[in-house]
Amino acid sequence: MKRTILAAVIGIMAAGTAMAADPAVGVWKTQPDDGAYAHVKMSPCGAEVCGTIMRTFNGDGEYKSENIGKQLVIGMAPDGKGNYAGKVWRPSNDKIYIGKMSVSGNNLKLSGCVAGGLLCSKQSWSRLQ
């Protein structure tokens, strides 16, 4: 019993350390895009950060999108100053874009760009957890 409790405490401490180590880790609410928004869980994926769609919402409330469980934020490499570079998938048109991301407190700014970064679409997300 003591070993189980000790293992749980160590697991909780490790999770807390991971969150403290990277400001992007957590659950974020996206900005609405084409009338829908999502809750995205940002987690370490190797030395990078990836974001997976957990829940989806539209004007009628929560719904079970075919995109739940899919990666929206792909391989964002941190620079150690709250900025990231990687890729972003846009579900509405099923395209992957050059992605940039920055985190400041409970706000995350995400952009997806084409043409070498000349044309970008941007979103602001808010931290849920």
N, C-alpha and C positions, 0 to 999 in steps of 0.2 A: 504494500500500500504506500509506504513512504517513497519507494522508487517511482511509483506512478505520479505522485504529487510532485516530486523533484523534477521528473521529466516534463510535466506540464508547466512548472515554473520556468524551467530553462527554455522551453518552447516560447512562452510568452515574452521572456526577456529577449530572445533572439528576434522575434517579430518586432518588438519595440526598437531594437537596435537597427533593424533593416529600415524601419520607417524614418528613424532619425538620420540614417546615413544618406537617404535620397529623398529630397523634398517632393518628388513627383509620385512616390508610392502612396497609394490610398485609393479611395473611390471618389470619382468625379462625375458631376452632372454636366452633360454637354449642352451647348447652345442649340436651340431648335434649328434643324436643317430640313427643308422640304416638309415642314409641318410636324416633324417628329424629333424627339430627343432621347438620350440614353443615359444610363449609369454605366460608367466604364471603370473597371478595376485595373489600376496601374500597378504592375508588379515587376520585380527584377527578372530579367531573362538573360542570364549570364552577366556580363558587365554592363548590359544595357537595360532599358526599361521598355516594357511592352504593355499595351492596354487592350483588355478584352471586354466586349459588350456583355453586361450582366443582366440588364433590364431595359425594356424599351417602352416609350410612351408616345401617344399622339393626342389629338384633341378630345378623344373619348376616354383617355386614361391609359392605364398600363395594358399592353397587349403582348402576345407571344410572337415576336418577330422571328423570321428565319435567320436573322443575323445574330441572335443570342449565342454567345460562345465563340464568336469570330473575333479575330484580332483587328482592331481599328488603328492602333498605334503600334508600329512595327520597328523594333530595334533602334530605339532612340538612345544614342550615345551621349552621356552627360559630359560637360566640360568642367564640372566641379563648381560652377558659379551659378547654377540654376538654369542653364541653357542646354538644349539638347538638339541633336540632328539625327534624322533617320527617315522613316517613311510613314505615310498616312493613307489609309484606305477610306474612300468615300462610298458607303453602301448604296446611295441613291443612283450612282452611275457605274458602280463596280470598277472604279479606277484607283490605282495607287499613285500617289504623288510624292515628290520630295517634301519631307516634313521638317519643320522646326518647331521647337516648343520652349517655353520659358515658364518658370514657376516663381511666384512671389507670394509667400504666405498661403492663403486659401484661394488664390487665383492662378489659373493656368491659361496661358495663351498658346494656341496651336495654329499653325499655318500649313497649308498644302499648296505647293507651287509647281508650275510647269515652265517650260522655256528657260531652264537654268535659273529659276527663281524670279523671273521678270513678272510673271502673272501669278498672284497668290490669292487664295481665299483664306480668311482668318476666322477663328472662333475664340471666345472666352468661356472657360469652364469654371465651375465653382466646386470646391471640395465638400463632399458629403461626410467622409470619414478620413 
